[in-house]
């Protein structure tokens, strides 16, 4: 048996494994990419839900008392607002009791 015949036979024996490894790597890449996109979308949705729940509580407070809540802590105590403060930072800035406060919810990094 000459060397060229041995070499092609050697590669021929492993070619199904090489194809399998390439396909498996591509599938793994697409799965991991999809998981990352899902996590990003989930974080964005959580941010939107947190901000909307704070705004609803602020509006409910104004509707029932005639003034906006003085602080975010007041909202947490009296309106059962639950925000994961490890994931989100809430900036609640009130100018006057009759003017809608600035509410900004950011991701904690």
Phi and psi restraints in degrees (range 20) as a CNS / XPLOR table:
assign (resid 1 and name C) (resid 2 and name N)
       (resid 2 and name CA) (resid 2 and name C) 1.0 -86.0 20.0 2
assign (resid 2 and name N) (resid 2 and name CA)
       (resid 2 and name C) (resid 3 and name N) 1.0 168.1 20.0 2
assign (resid 2 and name C) (resid 3 and name N)
       (resid 3 and name CA) (resid 3 and name C) 1.0 -65.1 20.0 2
assign (resid 3 and name N) (resid 3 and name CA)
       (resid 3 and name C) (resid 4 and name N) 1.0 -39.2 20.0 2
assign (resid 3 and name C) (resid 4 and name N)
       (resid 4 and name CA) (resid 4 and name C) 1.0 -66.2 20.0 2
assign (resid 4 and name N) (resid 4 and name CA)
       (resid 4 and name C) (resid 5 and name N) 1.0 -38.2 20.0 2
assign (resid 4 and name C) (resid 5 and name N)
       (resid 5 and name CA) (resid 5 and name C) 1.0 -68.4 20.0 2
assign (resid 5 and name N) (resid 5 and name CA)
       (resid 5 and name C) (resid 6 and name N) 1.0 -39.8 20.0 2
assign (resid 5 and name C) (resid 6 and name N)
       (resid 6 and name CA) (resid 6 and name C) 1.0 -64.1 20.0 2
assign (resid 6 and name N) (resid 6 and name CA)
       (resid 6 and name C) (resid 7 and name N) 1.0 -42.2 20.0 2
assign (resid 6 and name C) (resid 7 and name N)
       (resid 7 and name CA) (resid 7 and name C) 1.0 -64.7 20.0 2
assign (resid 7 and name N) (resid 7 and name CA)
       (resid 7 and name C) (resid 8 and name N) 1.0 -46.2 20.0 2
assign (resid 7 and name C) (resid 8 and name N)
       (resid 8 and name CA) (resid 8 and name C) 1.0 -66.9 20.0 2
assign (resid 8 and name N) (resid 8 and name CA)
       (resid 8 and name C) (resid 9 and name N) 1.0 -34.3 20.0 2
assign (resid 8 and name C) (resid 9 and name N)
       (resid 9 and name CA) (resid 9 and name C) 1.0 -67.7 20.0 2
assign (resid 9 and name N) (resid 9 and name CA)
       (resid 9 and name C) (resid 10 and name N) 1.0 -39.2 20.0 2
assign (resid 9 and name C) (resid 10 and name N)
       (resid 10 and name CA) (resid 10 and name C) 1.0 -64.1 20.0 2
assign (resid 10 and name N) (resid 10 and name CA)
       (resid 10 and name C) (resid 11 and name N) 1.0 -46.1 20.0 2
assign (resid 10 and name C) (resid 11 and name N)
       (resid 11 and name CA) (resid 11 and name C) 1.0 -67.8 20.0 2
assign (resid 11 and name N) (resid 11 and name CA)
       (resid 11 and name C) (resid 12 and name N) 1.0 -38.6 20.0 2
assign (resid 11 and name C) (resid 12 and name N)
       (resid 12 and name CA) (resid 12 and name C) 1.0 -61.6 20.0 2
assign (resid 12 and name N) (resid 12 and name CA)
       (resid 12 and name C) (resid 13 and name N) 1.0 -35.0 20.0 2
assign (resid 12 and name C) (resid 13 and name N)
       (resid 13 and name CA) (resid 13 and name C) 1.0 -69.9 20.0 2
assign (resid 13 and name N) (resid 13 and name CA)
       (resid 13 and name C) (resid 14 and name N) 1.0 -30.6 20.0 2
assign (resid 13 and name C) (resid 14 and name N)
       (resid 14 and name CA) (resid 14 and name C) 1.0 -99.3 20.0 2
assign (resid 14 and name N) (resid 14 and name CA)
       (resid 14 and name C) (resid 15 and name N) 1.0 -5.0 20.0 2
assign (resid 14 and name C) (resid 15 and name N)
       (resid 15 and name CA) (resid 15 and name C) 1.0 -61.7 20.0 2
assign (resid 15 and name N) (resid 15 and name CA)
       (resid 15 and name C) (resid 16 and name N) 1.0 -37.4 20.0 2
assign (resid 15 and name C) (resid 16 and name N)
       (resid 16 and name CA) (resid 16 and name C) 1.0 -63.1 20.0 2
assign (resid 16 and name N) (resid 16 and name CA)
       (resid 16 and name C) (resid 17 and name N) 1.0 -34.6 20.0 2
assign (resid 16 and name C) (resid 17 and name N)
       (resid 17 and name CA) (resid 17 and name C) 1.0 -69.1 20.0 2
assign (resid 17 and name N) (resid 17 and name CA)
       (resid 17 and name C) (resid 18 and name N) 1.0 -39.0 20.0 2
assign (resid 17 and name C) (resid 18 and name N)
       (resid 18 and name CA) (resid 18 and name C) 1.0 -64.6 20.0 2
assign (resid 18 and name N) (resid 18 and name CA)
       (resid 18 and name C) (resid 19 and name N) 1.0 -44.3 20.0 2
assign (resid 18 and name C) (resid 19 and name N)
       (resid 19 and name CA) (resid 19 and name C) 1.0 -62.0 20.0 2
assign (resid 19 and name N) (resid 19 and name CA)
       (resid 19 and name C) (resid 20 and name N) 1.0 -43.5 20.0 2
assign (resid 19 and name C) (resid 20 and name N)
       (resid 20 and name CA) (resid 20 and name C) 1.0 -60.2 20.0 2
assign (resid 20 and name N) (resid 20 and name CA)
       (resid 20 and name C) (resid 21 and name N) 1.0 -45.1 20.0 2
assign (resid 20 and name C) (resid 21 and name N)
       (resid 21 and name CA) (resid 21 and name C) 1.0 -63.5 20.0 2
assign (resid 21 and name N) (resid 21 and name CA)
       (resid 21 and name C) (resid 22 and name N) 1.0 -40.4 20.0 2
assign (resid 21 and name C) (resid 22 and name N)
       (resid 22 and name CA) (resid 22 and name C) 1.0 -65.7 20.0 2
assign (resid 22 and name N) (resid 22 and name CA)
       (resid 22 and name C) (resid 23 and name N) 1.0 -46.6 20.0 2
assign (resid 22 and name C) (resid 23 and name N)
       (resid 23 and name CA) (resid 23 and name C) 1.0 -64.2 20.0 2
assign (resid 23 and name N) (resid 23 and name CA)
       (resid 23 and name C) (resid 24 and name N) 1.0 -43.6 20.0 2
assign (resid 23 and name C) (resid 24 and name N)
       (resid 24 and name CA) (resid 24 and name C) 1.0 -61.2 20.0 2
assign (resid 24 and name N) (resid 24 and name CA)
       (resid 24 and name C) (resid 25 and name N) 1.0 -40.5 20.0 2
assign (resid 24 and name C) (resid 25 and name N)
       (resid 25 and name CA) (resid 25 and name C) 1.0 -64.5 20.0 2
assign (resid 25 and name N) (resid 25 and name CA)
       (resid 25 and name C) (resid 26 and name N) 1.0 -42.1 20.0 2
assign (resid 25 and name C) (resid 26 and name N)
       (resid 26 and name CA) (resid 26 and name C) 1.0 -64.0 20.0 2
assign (resid 26 and name N) (resid 26 and name CA)
       (resid 26 and name C) (resid 27 and name N) 1.0 -44.0 20.0 2
assign (resid 26 and name C) (resid 27 and name N)
       (resid 27 and name CA) (resid 27 and name C) 1.0 -63.1 20.0 2
assign (resid 27 and name N) (resid 27 and name CA)
       (resid 27 and name C) (resid 28 and name N) 1.0 -43.9 20.0 2
assign (resid 27 and name C) (resid 28 and name N)
       (resid 28 and name CA) (resid 28 and name C) 1.0 -61.2 20.0 2
assign (resid 28 and name N) (resid 28 and name CA)
       (resid 28 and name C) (resid 29 and name N) 1.0 -41.9 20.0 2
assign (resid 28 and name C) (resid 29 and name N)
       (resid 29 and name CA) (resid 29 and name C) 1.0 -60.2 20.0 2
assign (resid 29 and name N) (resid 29 and name CA)
       (resid 29 and name C) (resid 30 and name N) 1.0 -47.1 20.0 2
assign (resid 29 and name C) (resid 30 and name N)
       (resid 30 and name CA) (resid 30 and name C) 1.0 -67.4 20.0 2
assign (resid 30 and name N) (resid 30 and name CA)
       (resid 30 and name C) (resid 31 and name N) 1.0 -36.6 20.0 2
assign (resid 30 and name C) (resid 31 and name N)
       (resid 31 and name CA) (resid 31 and name C) 1.0 -65.3 20.0 2
assign (resid 31 and name N) (resid 31 and name CA)
       (resid 31 and name C) (resid 32 and name N) 1.0 -46.4 20.0 2
assign (resid 31 and name C) (resid 32 and name N)
       (resid 32 and name CA) (resid 32 and name C) 1.0 -65.1 20.0 2
assign (resid 32 and name N) (resid 32 and name CA)
       (resid 32 and name C) (resid 33 and name N) 1.0 -38.6 20.0 2
assign (resid 32 and name C) (resid 33 and name N)
       (resid 33 and name CA) (resid 33 and name C) 1.0 -63.8 20.0 2
assign (resid 33 and name N) (resid 33 and name CA)
       (resid 33 and name C) (resid 34 and name N) 1.0 -43.1 20.0 2
assign (resid 33 and name C) (resid 34 and name N)
       (resid 34 and name CA) (resid 34 and name C) 1.0 -63.1 20.0 2
assign (resid 34 and name N) (resid 34 and name CA)
       (resid 34 and name C) (resid 35 and name N) 1.0 -40.1 20.0 2
assign (resid 34 and name C) (resid 35 and name N)
       (resid 35 and name CA) (resid 35 and name C) 1.0 -64.2 20.0 2
assign (resid 35 and name N) (resid 35 and name CA)
       (resid 35 and name C) (resid 36 and name N) 1.0 -39.8 20.0 2
assign (resid 35 and name C) (resid 36 and name N)
       (resid 36 and name CA) (resid 36 and name C) 1.0 -65.6 20.0 2
assign (resid 36 and name N) (resid 36 and name CA)
       (resid 36 and name C) (resid 37 and name N) 1.0 -42.2 20.0 2
assign (resid 36 and name C) (resid 37 and name N)
       (resid 37 and name CA) (resid 37 and name C) 1.0 -65.3 20.0 2
assign (resid 37 and name N) (resid 37 and name CA)
       (resid 37 and name C) (resid 38 and name N) 1.0 -37.5 20.0 2
assign (resid 37 and name C) (resid 38 and name N)
       (resid 38 and name CA) (resid 38 and name C) 1.0 -65.1 20.0 2
assign (resid 38 and name N) (resid 38 and name CA)
       (resid 38 and name C) (resid 39 and name N) 1.0 -42.2 20.0 2
assign (resid 38 and name C) (resid 39 and name N)
       (resid 39 and name CA) (resid 39 and name C) 1.0 -63.4 20.0 2
assign (resid 39 and name N) (resid 39 and name CA)
       (resid 39 and name C) (resid 40 and name N) 1.0 -42.1 20.0 2
assign (resid 39 and name C) (resid 40 and name N)
       (resid 40 and name CA) (resid 40 and name C) 1.0 -63.4 20.0 2
assign (resid 40 and name N) (resid 40 and name CA)
       (resid 40 and name C) (resid 41 and name N) 1.0 -44.1 20.0 2
assign (resid 40 and name C) (resid 41 and name N)
       (resid 41 and name CA) (resid 41 and name C) 1.0 -64.7 20.0 2
assign (resid 41 and name N) (resid 41 and name CA)
       (resid 41 and name C) (resid 42 and name N) 1.0 -38.4 20.0 2
assign (resid 41 and name C) (resid 42 and name N)
       (resid 42 and name CA) (resid 42 and name C) 1.0 -65.2 20.0 2
assign (resid 42 and name N) (resid 42 and name CA)
       (resid 42 and name C) (resid 43 and name N) 1.0 -41.7 20.0 2
assign (resid 42 and name C) (resid 43 and name N)
       (resid 43 and name CA) (resid 43 and name C) 1.0 -63.5 20.0 2
assign (resid 43 and name N) (resid 43 and name CA)
       (resid 43 and name C) (resid 44 and name N) 1.0 -41.6 20.0 2
assign (resid 43 and name C) (resid 44 and name N)
       (resid 44 and name CA) (resid 44 and name C) 1.0 -64.6 20.0 2
assign (resid 44 and name N) (resid 44 and name CA)
       (resid 44 and name C) (resid 45 and name N) 1.0 -41.0 20.0 2
assign (resid 44 and name C) (resid 45 and name N)
       (resid 45 and name CA) (resid 45 and name C) 1.0 -66.5 20.0 2
assign (resid 45 and name N) (resid 45 and name CA)
       (resid 45 and name C) (resid 46 and name N) 1.0 -40.1 20.0 2
assign (resid 45 and name C) (resid 46 and name N)
       (resid 46 and name CA) (resid 46 and name C) 1.0 -62.1 20.0 2
assign (resid 46 and name N) (resid 46 and name CA)
       (resid 46 and name C) (resid 47 and name N) 1.0 -39.2 20.0 2
assign (resid 46 and name C) (resid 47 and name N)
       (resid 47 and name CA) (resid 47 and name C) 1.0 -63.0 20.0 2
assign (resid 47 and name N) (resid 47 and name CA)
       (resid 47 and name C) (resid 48 and name N) 1.0 -45.3 20.0 2
assign (resid 47 and name C) (resid 48 and name N)
       (resid 48 and name CA) (resid 48 and name C) 1.0 -64.2 20.0 2
assign (resid 48 and name N) (resid 48 and name CA)
       (resid 48 and name C) (resid 49 and name N) 1.0 -43.0 20.0 2
assign (resid 48 and name C) (resid 49 and name N)
       (resid 49 and name CA) (resid 49 and name C) 1.0 -64.4 20.0 2
assign (resid 49 and name N) (resid 49 and name CA)
       (resid 49 and name C) (resid 50 and name N) 1.0 -41.9 20.0 2
assign (resid 49 and name C) (resid 50 and name N)
       (resid 50 and name CA) (resid 50 and name C) 1.0 -61.4 20.0 2
assign (resid 50 and name N) (resid 50 and name CA)
       (resid 50 and name C) (resid 51 and name N) 1.0 -46.5 20.0 2
assign (resid 50 and name C) (resid 51 and name N)
       (resid 51 and name CA) (resid 51 and name C) 1.0 -65.7 20.0 2
assign (resid 51 and name N) (resid 51 and name CA)
       (resid 51 and name C) (resid 52 and name N) 1.0 -41.3 20.0 2
assign (resid 51 and name C) (resid 52 and name N)
       (resid 52 and name CA) (resid 52 and name C) 1.0 -64.5 20.0 2
assign (resid 52 and name N) (resid 52 and name CA)
       (resid 52 and name C) (resid 53 and name N) 1.0 -38.4 20.0 2
assign (resid 52 and name C) (resid 53 and name N)
       (resid 53 and name CA) (resid 53 and name C) 1.0 -67.5 20.0 2
assign (resid 53 and name N) (resid 53 and name CA)
       (resid 53 and name C) (resid 54 and name N) 1.0 -36.8 20.0 2
assign (resid 53 and name C) (resid 54 and name N)
       (resid 54 and name CA) (resid 54 and name C) 1.0 -66.8 20.0 2
assign (resid 54 and name N) (resid 54 and name CA)
       (resid 54 and name C) (resid 55 and name N) 1.0 -43.8 20.0 2
assign (resid 54 and name C) (resid 55 and name N)
       (resid 55 and name CA) (resid 55 and name C) 1.0 -62.2 20.0 2
assign (resid 55 and name N) (resid 55 and name CA)
       (resid 55 and name C) (resid 56 and name N) 1.0 -42.1 20.0 2
assign (resid 55 and name C) (resid 56 and name N)
       (resid 56 and name CA) (resid 56 and name C) 1.0 -62.0 20.0 2
assign (resid 56 and name N) (resid 56 and name CA)
       (resid 56 and name C) (resid 57 and name N) 1.0 -41.5 20.0 2
assign (resid 56 and name C) (resid 57 and name N)
       (resid 57 and name CA) (resid 57 and name C) 1.0 -65.9 20.0 2
assign (resid 57 and name N) (resid 57 and name CA)
       (resid 57 and name C) (resid 58 and name N) 1.0 -39.2 20.0 2
assign (resid 57 and name C) (resid 58 and name N)
       (resid 58 and name CA) (resid 58 and name C) 1.0 -63.0 20.0 2
assign (resid 58 and name N) (resid 58 and name CA)
       (resid 58 and name C) (resid 59 and name N) 1.0 -44.6 20.0 2
assign (resid 58 and name C) (resid 59 and name N)
       (resid 59 and name CA) (resid 59 and name C) 1.0 -67.1 20.0 2
assign (resid 59 and name N) (resid 59 and name CA)
       (resid 59 and name C) (resid 60 and name N) 1.0 -39.6 20.0 2
assign (resid 59 and name C) (resid 60 and name N)
       (resid 60 and name CA) (resid 60 and name C) 1.0 -62.5 20.0 2
assign (resid 60 and name N) (resid 60 and name CA)
       (resid 60 and name C) (resid 61 and name N) 1.0 -40.8 20.0 2
assign (resid 60 and name C) (resid 61 and name N)
       (resid 61 and name CA) (resid 61 and name C) 1.0 -62.7 20.0 2
assign (resid 61 and name N) (resid 61 and name CA)
       (resid 61 and name C) (resid 62 and name N) 1.0 -43.8 20.0 2
assign (resid 61 and name C) (resid 62 and name N)
       (resid 62 and name CA) (resid 62 and name C) 1.0 -65.3 20.0 2
assign (resid 62 and name N) (resid 62 and name CA)
       (resid 62 and name C) (resid 63 and name N) 1.0 -39.0 20.0 2
assign (resid 62 and name C) (resid 63 and name N)
       (resid 63 and name CA) (resid 63 and name C) 1.0 -65.9 20.0 2
assign (resid 63 and name N) (resid 63 and name CA)
       (resid 63 and name C) (resid 64 and name N) 1.0 -35.7 20.0 2
assign (resid 63 and name C) (resid 64 and name N)
       (resid 64 and name CA) (resid 64 and name C) 1.0 -88.9 20.0 2
assign (resid 64 and name N) (resid 64 and name CA)
       (resid 64 and name C) (resid 65 and name N) 1.0 -31.1 20.0 2
assign (resid 64 and name C) (resid 65 and name N)
       (resid 65 and name CA) (resid 65 and name C) 1.0 -111.3 20.0 2
assign (resid 65 and name N) (resid 65 and name CA)
       (resid 65 and name C) (resid 66 and name N) 1.0 -16.3 20.0 2
assign (resid 65 and name C) (resid 66 and name N)
       (resid 66 and name CA) (resid 66 and name C) 1.0 84.3 20.0 2
assign (resid 66 and name N) (resid 66 and name CA)
       (resid 66 and name C) (resid 67 and name N) 1.0 5.3 20.0 2
assign (resid 66 and name C) (resid 67 and name N)
       (resid 67 and name CA) (resid 67 and name C) 1.0 -146.3 20.0 2
assign (resid 67 and name N) (resid 67 and name CA)
       (resid 67 and name C) (resid 68 and name N) 1.0 156.2 20.0 2
assign (resid 67 and name C) (resid 68 and name N)
       (resid 68 and name CA) (resid 68 and name C) 1.0 -79.9 20.0 2
assign (resid 68 and name N) (resid 68 and name CA)
       (resid 68 and name C) (resid 69 and name N) 1.0 151.4 20.0 2
assign (resid 68 and name C) (resid 69 and name N)
       (resid 69 and name CA) (resid 69 and name C) 1.0 -59.7 20.0 2
assign (resid 69 and name N) (resid 69 and name CA)
       (resid 69 and name C) (resid 70 and name N) 1.0 141.8 20.0 2
assign (resid 69 and name C) (resid 70 and name N)
       (resid 70 and name CA) (resid 70 and name C) 1.0 -72.2 20.0 2
assign (resid 70 and name N) (resid 70 and name CA)
       (resid 70 and name C) (resid 71 and name N) 1.0 -22.4 20.0 2
assign (resid 70 and name C) (resid 71 and name N)
       (resid 71 and name CA) (resid 71 and name C) 1.0 -157.5 20.0 2
assign (resid 71 and name N) (resid 71 and name CA)
       (resid 71 and name C) (resid 72 and name N) 1.0 165.5 20.0 2
assign (resid 71 and name C) (resid 72 and name N)
       (resid 72 and name CA) (resid 72 and name C) 1.0 -68.2 20.0 2
assign (resid 72 and name N) (resid 72 and name CA)
       (resid 72 and name C) (resid 73 and name N) 1.0 -33.8 20.0 2
assign (resid 72 and name C) (resid 73 and name N)
       (resid 73 and name CA) (resid 73 and name C) 1.0 -61.6 20.0 2
assign (resid 73 and name N) (resid 73 and name CA)
       (resid 73 and name C) (resid 74 and name N) 1.0 -38.0 20.0 2
assign (resid 73 and name C) (resid 74 and name N)
       (resid 74 and name CA) (resid 74 and name C) 1.0 -60.9 20.0 2
assign (resid 74 and name N) (resid 74 and name CA)
       (resid 74 and name C) (resid 75 and name N) 1.0 -42.1 20.0 2
assign (resid 74 and name C) (resid 75 and name N)
       (resid 75 and name CA) (resid 75 and name C) 1.0 -62.7 20.0 2
assign (resid 75 and name N) (resid 75 and name CA)
       (resid 75 and name C) (resid 76 and name N) 1.0 -44.1 20.0 2
assign (resid 75 and name C) (resid 76 and name N)
       (resid 76 and name CA) (resid 76 and name C) 1.0 -62.4 20.0 2
assign (resid 76 and name N) (resid 76 and name CA)
       (resid 76 and name C) (resid 77 and name N) 1.0 -40.1 20.0 2
assign (resid 76 and name C) (resid 77 and name N)
       (resid 77 and name CA) (resid 77 and name C) 1.0 -74.0 20.0 2
assign (resid 77 and name N) (resid 77 and name CA)
       (resid 77 and name C) (resid 78 and name N) 1.0 -41.8 20.0 2
assign (resid 77 and name C) (resid 78 and name N)
       (resid 78 and name CA) (resid 78 and name C) 1.0 -101.2 20.0 2
assign (resid 78 and name N) (resid 78 and name CA)
       (resid 78 and name C) (resid 79 and name N) 1.0 -17.5 20.0 2
assign (resid 78 and name C) (resid 79 and name N)
       (resid 79 and name CA) (resid 79 and name C) 1.0 -123.4 20.0 2
assign (resid 79 and name N) (resid 79 and name CA)
       (resid 79 and name C) (resid 80 and name N) 1.0 16.0 20.0 2
assign (resid 79 and name C) (resid 80 and name N)
       (resid 80 and name CA) (resid 80 and name C) 1.0 51.8 20.0 2
assign (resid 80 and name N) (resid 80 and name CA)
       (resid 80 and name C) (resid 81 and name N) 1.0 41.8 20.0 2
assign (resid 80 and name C) (resid 81 and name N)
       (resid 81 and name CA) (resid 81 and name C) 1.0 -78.8 20.0 2
assign (resid 81 and name N) (resid 81 and name CA)
       (resid 81 and name C) (resid 82 and name N) 1.0 125.5 20.0 2
assign (resid 81 and name C) (resid 82 and name N)
       (resid 82 and name CA) (resid 82 and name C) 1.0 -120.6 20.0 2
assign (resid 82 and name N) (resid 82 and name CA)
       (resid 82 and name C) (resid 83 and name N) 1.0 110.5 20.0 2
assign (resid 82 and name C) (resid 83 and name N)
       (resid 83 and name CA) (resid 83 and name C) 1.0 -121.2 20.0 2
assign (resid 83 and name N) (resid 83 and name CA)
       (resid 83 and name C) (resid 84 and name N) 1.0 132.2 20.0 2
assign (resid 83 and name C) (resid 84 and name N)
       (resid 84 and name CA) (resid 84 and name C) 1.0 -72.8 20.0 2
assign (resid 84 and name N) (resid 84 and name CA)
       (resid 84 and name C) (resid 85 and name N) 1.0 99.7 20.0 2
assign (resid 84 and name C) (resid 85 and name N)
       (resid 85 and name CA) (resid 85 and name C) 1.0 -75.1 20.0 2
assign (resid 85 and name N) (resid 85 and name CA)
       (resid 85 and name C) (resid 86 and name N) 1.0 -5.7 20.0 2
assign (resid 85 and name C) (resid 86 and name N)
       (resid 86 and name CA) (resid 86 and name C) 1.0 -79.6 20.0 2
assign (resid 86 and name N) (resid 86 and name CA)
       (resid 86 and name C) (resid 87 and name N) 1.0 -25.9 20.0 2
assign (resid 86 and name C) (resid 87 and name N)
       (resid 87 and name CA) (resid 87 and name C) 1.0 -100.0 20.0 2
assign (resid 87 and name N) (resid 87 and name CA)
       (resid 87 and name C) (resid 88 and name N) 1.0 -30.1 20.0 2
assign (resid 87 and name C) (resid 88 and name N)
       (resid 88 and name CA) (resid 88 and name C) 1.0 -128.7 20.0 2
assign (resid 88 and name N) (resid 88 and name CA)
       (resid 88 and name C) (resid 89 and name N) 1.0 147.1 20.0 2
assign (resid 88 and name C) (resid 89 and name N)
       (resid 89 and name CA) (resid 89 and name C) 1.0 -114.4 20.0 2
assign (resid 89 and name N) (resid 89 and name CA)
       (resid 89 and name C) (resid 90 and name N) 1.0 128.7 20.0 2
assign (resid 89 and name C) (resid 90 and name N)
       (resid 90 and name CA) (resid 90 and name C) 1.0 -109.0 20.0 2
assign (resid 90 and name N) (resid 90 and name CA)
       (resid 90 and name C) (resid 91 and name N) 1.0 123.5 20.0 2
assign (resid 90 and name C) (resid 91 and name N)
       (resid 91 and name CA) (resid 91 and name C) 1.0 -104.7 20.0 2
assign (resid 91 and name N) (resid 91 and name CA)
       (resid 91 and name C) (resid 92 and name N) 1.0 114.4 20.0 2
assign (resid 91 and name C) (resid 92 and name N)
       (resid 92 and name CA) (resid 92 and name C) 1.0 -120.0 20.0 2
assign (resid 92 and name N) (resid 92 and name CA)
       (resid 92 and name C) (resid 93 and name N) 1.0 107.3 20.0 2
assign (resid 92 and name C) (resid 93 and name N)
       (resid 93 and name CA) (resid 93 and name C) 1.0 -119.1 20.0 2
assign (resid 93 and name N) (resid 93 and name CA)
       (resid 93 and name C) (resid 94 and name N) 1.0 114.9 20.0 2
assign (resid 93 and name C) (resid 94 and name N)
       (resid 94 and name CA) (resid 94 and name C) 1.0 -108.9 20.0 2
assign (resid 94 and name N) (resid 94 and name CA)
       (resid 94 and name C) (resid 95 and name N) 1.0 133.8 20.0 2
assign (resid 94 and name C) (resid 95 and name N)
       (resid 95 and name CA) (resid 95 and name C) 1.0 -94.4 20.0 2
assign (resid 95 and name N) (resid 95 and name CA)
       (resid 95 and name C) (resid 96 and name N) 1.0 -46.1 20.0 2
assign (resid 95 and name C) (resid 96 and name N)
       (resid 96 and name CA) (resid 96 and name C) 1.0 -150.2 20.0 2
assign (resid 96 and name N) (resid 96 and name CA)
       (resid 96 and name C) (resid 97 and name N) 1.0 160.0 20.0 2
assign (resid 96 and name C) (resid 97 and name N)
       (resid 97 and name CA) (resid 97 and name C) 1.0 -70.3 20.0 2
assign (resid 97 and name N) (resid 97 and name CA)
       (resid 97 and name C) (resid 98 and name N) 1.0 -15.4 20.0 2
assign (resid 97 and name C) (resid 98 and name N)
       (resid 98 and name CA) (resid 98 and name C) 1.0 -107.7 20.0 2
assign (resid 98 and name N) (resid 98 and name CA)
       (resid 98 and name C) (resid 99 and name N) 1.0 8.6 20.0 2
assign (resid 98 and name C) (resid 99 and name N)
       (resid 99 and name CA) (resid 99 and name C) 1.0 -118.3 20.0 2
assign (resid 99 and name N) (resid 99 and name CA)
       (resid 99 and name C) (resid 100 and name N) 1.0 131.9 20.0 2
assign (resid 99 and name C) (resid 100 and name N)
       (resid 100 and name CA) (resid 100 and name C) 1.0 -55.3 20.0 2
assign (resid 100 and name N) (resid 100 and name CA)
       (resid 100 and name C) (resid 101 and name N) 1.0 128.3 20.0 2
assign (resid 100 and name C) (resid 101 and name N)
       (resid 101 and name CA) (resid 101 and name C) 1.0 -71.4 20.0 2
assign (resid 101 and name N) (resid 101 and name CA)
       (resid 101 and name C) (resid 102 and name N) 1.0 157.1 20.0 2
assign (resid 101 and name C) (resid 102 and name N)
       (resid 102 and name CA) (resid 102 and name C) 1.0 -79.6 20.0 2
assign (resid 102 and name N) (resid 102 and name CA)
       (resid 102 and name C) (resid 103 and name N) 1.0 125.2 20.0 2
assign (resid 102 and name C) (resid 103 and name N)
       (resid 103 and name CA) (resid 103 and name C) 1.0 -122.3 20.0 2
assign (resid 103 and name N) (resid 103 and name CA)
       (resid 103 and name C) (resid 104 and name N) 1.0 119.7 20.0 2
assign (resid 103 and name C) (resid 104 and name N)
       (resid 104 and name CA) (resid 104 and name C) 1.0 -130.4 20.0 2
assign (resid 104 and name N) (resid 104 and name CA)
       (resid 104 and name C) (resid 105 and name N) 1.0 126.0 20.0 2
assign (resid 104 and name C) (resid 105 and name N)
       (resid 105 and name CA) (resid 105 and name C) 1.0 -114.5 20.0 2
assign (resid 105 and name N) (resid 105 and name CA)
       (resid 105 and name C) (resid 106 and name N) 1.0 124.9 20.0 2
assign (resid 105 and name C) (resid 106 and name N)
       (resid 106 and name CA) (resid 106 and name C) 1.0 -122.5 20.0 2
assign (resid 106 and name N) (resid 106 and name CA)
       (resid 106 and name C) (resid 107 and name N) 1.0 156.6 20.0 2
assign (resid 106 and name C) (resid 107 and name N)
       (resid 107 and name CA) (resid 107 and name C) 1.0 -74.3 20.0 2
assign (resid 107 and name N) (resid 107 and name CA)
       (resid 107 and name C) (resid 108 and name N) 1.0 133.9 20.0 2
assign (resid 107 and name C) (resid 108 and name N)
       (resid 108 and name CA) (resid 108 and name C) 1.0 -79.8 20.0 2
assign (resid 108 and name N) (resid 108 and name CA)
       (resid 108 and name C) (resid 109 and name N) 1.0 133.2 20.0 2
